[in-house]
Amino acid sequence: MDEVFELDEDEELSLLETLDHVLDHGLVIAGEMTIAVADVDLIYLGLNLLVGSVETVNRVLGERERRAEFPRGRALARPEKATEEGEGTGEGG
């Protein structure tokens, strides 16, 4: 999925081509800033910005959710099995 985007020295990249590339592949901008007065930190600003087409963002976030749910789903499945096994041993009131 990673695509190398290269230009020759004599080529120019138009704004439309740049925008098309950003919308198609997405762009992440992240930054941090701390505002301080007299070496006393007063305000912390954090920025995480995701720019892309709706289709690209939904695809990326959907893949992220599926990856996050897979380990969580496996972890949740194990205690359920233990509970079912515990019911069969006659334990409990």
Secondary structure as UniProt FT lines:
FT   TURN            9..10
FT   HELIX           15..25
FT   STRAND          27..37
FT   TURN            38..39
FT   STRAND          40..51
FT   HELIX           54..87
FT   TURN            88..90
//
